[in-house]
C-alpha cells in the first residue's frame, strides 16, 4: 500500500515536471500596472508626477468602464492604461460634467495607451475606457494617472 | 482586484432600446444643454475613488501665486493613543502635513514628520512595511530631494492603506484617506483665504470626494461609524458638502473660511485623545 502511494506521488511529480514547460504563462493585474507605468515613462521625463494609487481589475473584452475623478484646473493630467494581452486594443477618454470629451493626444501601442487632459475647471470628471481582444474574453487592466 | 458596481440592467436595456450610441457623449436637446449623467452610462462603473494627494492642489496654488507655505506648517506631535481609528486618522493627517512641509521645503519639519510617521506606524503595528519609506523620507530630506520625498509620502500612505485592506480593515484605510483630505483641505482654505481669488477658491469644488467619504462612513461597521471622531467628521462633511453645493456661482471668501473652520474643528477632534 505504502509502495503504491509513493509510486503514484512520483508519477504525479514526473507528470507535473513534464507539463511545466508547455503550460501557458498567465498574465496578472500587476503586469497590467507595469504596462501602464511603461506608458508613463515619457510623461515622467516631461515632469509628470505619477500617483501611487491606481484603478485595476478584470473585465470582459470590449466592456466599457468608467471612473469618476477629481481634477484641478491649473494642473495638466495624463492617464495611462495597461493590459498584458498581445492583441489588446484600447479606448480611453475623459468627459466633463456635460459629457463633452476633453481628452487630448490619445496614443496606443501593443500593451498600453495614454492621453492628456487640461481640465477647464476644478471638479469631477469621468474617465471612460475599454480594452478589447480577439483572443481573450476576459482581460486584466490597470489605469494610472499623473499630474504636473 | 477592485469591485465593480454594474449599472442596473433595466437602465442599460432602456438606453440601448432607445438607440443611444455605445459611447457616452455630450447630450444636447431642445431644453438646453443637459448635464452628463454617469448613472445613465451604458457600461460598468468602477466603484473606487482615488483621493488626490494634497500636493495636487498645492502645485496649482503655487502656479497662481507664491503662498507662504512655512506659515502653513504645524509643528504639533501627534498625540499618543491606542485607539486604532484615531491612529489611522492621525496617520493620514501626518502624511498630509508632510506634503505641506515639502511645499515649504522645510527640511527639519519633514524629518520630524518622518519620525512621527514611524511612531504612528509602530502604534498601528505596520512599521515593517512603512520603515523603508520613512527612512527614504529622512534620507531625501538631508539631500533636499523634494520630488523623492513627495513620492515617498504618497507611497507611505498607499502602503499603509494596502496593509489595512489586506487585514480586511477597509474602514481604517478610509480613515487614513479622510485624515489626509481634511488636513490638505484645511491648508488649501488657509492659503486661499489669505490671498483670495476665484480661481484659487474653485480648487475647493470637490463635492464628489465629500460624497465618497460620506458614503464610506455610512458603510462602516457600527462601532467605527459611531466612534466620536468619525461621527463628528460625518456631521462636518455634510456641512462642507452643503457649502460646496451652494457655491453655484463660485466660492465666496466666507464660504472658503467656513470650510476651513469645519476642517480645523474636525482636525482638533481627531487630535482630542481622551
Interface residues (C-beta under 8 A of the other chain):
Chain A: X29 X49 X51 X52 X53 X54 X55 X56 X57 X58 X59 X63 X64 X65 X66 X67 X68 X69 X70 X72 X73 X74 X75 X95 X96 X97 X98 X99 X100 X101 X121 X122 X123 X124 X126 X128 X130 X145 X147 X148
Chain B: X1 X2 X4 X22 X23 X24 X25 X26 X27 X33 X34 X35 X36 X38 X41 X42 X43 X44 X45 X46 X48 X49 X50 X51 X52 X53 X55 X56 X57 X59 X60 X63 X64 X147 X150 X151 X154 X155 X157 X158 X199 X202 X203 X204 X205 X206 X207 X208 X209
